[in-house]
Amino acid sequence: MSDKKEKKPKKEYQEKSAEPKEKKAMDKDLRYIVRIAGKDLNGELPIWRALQAIKGVGQRAARSMAIVFEKETGKSFETKLGKMDEQFDKTLEDIVTNPGKHGLPVWTFNRRKDFETGQDSHIIMSDLDFTLRKDLQRLNEIKSYRGLRLSWGLPVRGQRTKSTHRGKGSAVGVMKKDAKQGK
């Protein structure tokens, strides 16, 4: 039985130096902060990734908006947001605030079949906060099950409450003696 596996020599690892890696050369054409829809976005990211920082714009919607932007302007949606000229900022902001006007599909919107108007819309930033607060207030006023559970801070969708949702804090269980003395 001489079929022993040959041992491979161990790789020698280089010691890590304490010196940081060389910093990237400063790009004079790159705008590091780009303001769109009332939010400062990271100019180092691609367009579709930077749009995700806007409240109310998720991955799907950001990618769709960036593709529509590419069709309208000819700029690739993979280009860095800071590399674009300032003239394209208004176009991008218009696409983000009014996606229906630019032909985005309805399934990318975050407010479909609004309770009051019945229309599909996409709401961002502070308008989203206001609309959510108004919806929760309406549910609470009509004393719906969902509205009451939300106001009490309890789970709404049928989850168990025996072992979870106690005080919205740490895990339930027995405390160790050391932890009791520390408190």
N, C-alpha and C positions, 0 to 999 in steps of 0.2 A: 504494500500500500504506500506507494511513493507519490500519490496524487495530492500532495500537500499544496495548499494555496501559497503562492509566493507572496511574501509580505512586501507591500509597497513602501518605499521610504516616505517618512513623514515629511510633509511640506513645512519648510521653515517659514514662519510668519515674520514679516517685517515689523519692527517696533513702530508703533504709532508715534509720530512726532507731536510735540505740543503746539507746533505752529499751525495756525488755521490755513485752510486751503486758500489759494489765491482768489481774491474777490473778482467777480465778473466786471469787465470794463464797463464803465458808465456809458449808457447809450443816450446820446443827446437828443435823438429823435423820439425817444420813448417818453410818454407822459405816464408817470407812475400812479397818478390819481386822476380818474375820469368821472365827472359828475353826470349821472343819468338818472332821471326820474327822482330827483331829490336825494340821491344816495351816492356817496363816494365809492367808486368801484376800483378794484385793483387793476392797474393798467398792464401788469406783467402777465396776466392770464389770458387765454383765448377768449374770444367774445362770448361763446356759449357758456363757459365756466364762470366768467365775471358776472354775467346776468343773474346767476343763482344767488348772489348776495342781496338782491332786491327782495324784500319781504313780499311773498305772494307769487314768486316766480320759482318754480321747481326745476328739476332736471329736464323733464319732458318739454315743458313750456319754453325753457331757455334755449334748448336745442332747436325747437321749431321756430322760435323768433329769430335765432341766428341764421337759420337756413333761409327764411324769408328776407332777412337783411342782405344775405349774399345774393339772392336773386334780384333784389332791387338796386343794389349798388355795385355788384361785381367784386366786392371784397370777400375773400374766403372767410368762413366762420371760424376757421382755425387760427387766423391771424391774431396777434396780441391786440387787446383793446387799446392800449396806449400808442400803438403804431399808426392808428387811423388818424386822418386829419380831423380837425374840430368840426368841419362842415358836415361830417357824417353822424355827429352826436345827436343832432335834432331828428334825423331819420330814425336812428335806433330808438330814441326816446319815444317817438310817435308809434313805432311798432310795439313797444312795451306797454304803453298806455292805452292804445287802441288796436289790439290784435285782430279784432273782427273786421276792421276796415282794410286790413292788409291781406285778408284771405286765410288766416290761420284757422284750422279746424276747430269746431265747437268743443270737442273733447279735451282740448288743452286749456280751456277756461276754468277758473276756480270758482265761479259763481254761475251755475247753470240753473235756469228756471227759477229766477228770483221770486221770493214769496209775494212781494208787493207788486212788481211789474210783470213778472212772468217771462222776462227776457234773459238771454244768456249774456254774461259780461265777465270781464276779467278785472279784478280789483287788486290794487297793490298798495303797499306802505300803510299810511295812517287811515286811509279809507277802508282797508281790510280790517283793521282793529275796530274802527267805529261800527262797521257792519256786523262783525261778530258779536260785539257788545250789545247791539240793538236786537240781534236774533235771540241771544240768551235772555235778554230782558223780556222779549215777547213771549218766549216759552215759559218763563217764570210767572208772568202776569196771567196767562191762561191756565196756570196750575197744571201743566202737563207733567206726566211722570218724568220725562226727560229733563224738563226745566227744573223741577223740584230736586231731583237727584244731583244735577249740576250745581245748584245753589248750595246744597248740603255738602258738596265735595265728595260724593259717593260715586262708585262706578255706575255707568248708565246702561251698559249693554249686557247685562246678565252675568257678570263675573261673580265669583264667590267673594264673600266678605268676611268669612269666619277667620281666615288667617292673613288676609291681605288688606290693604287700605286702612291700616290702623295708624292714625296720626300722621300719615304721609312722611314717616321718618325711616329709621333704620329697621332692620329685621326684627321679627318677633321671636322671643325666646328667653331663656334664663340667662341672667347676667352673671359673670364670674365675680368672685370676691374682690379681685384686684380692681375691676371696673367700678364696682359699687363704692369702694373706698375712694377712688379717684374723683367721683362725682361729689 
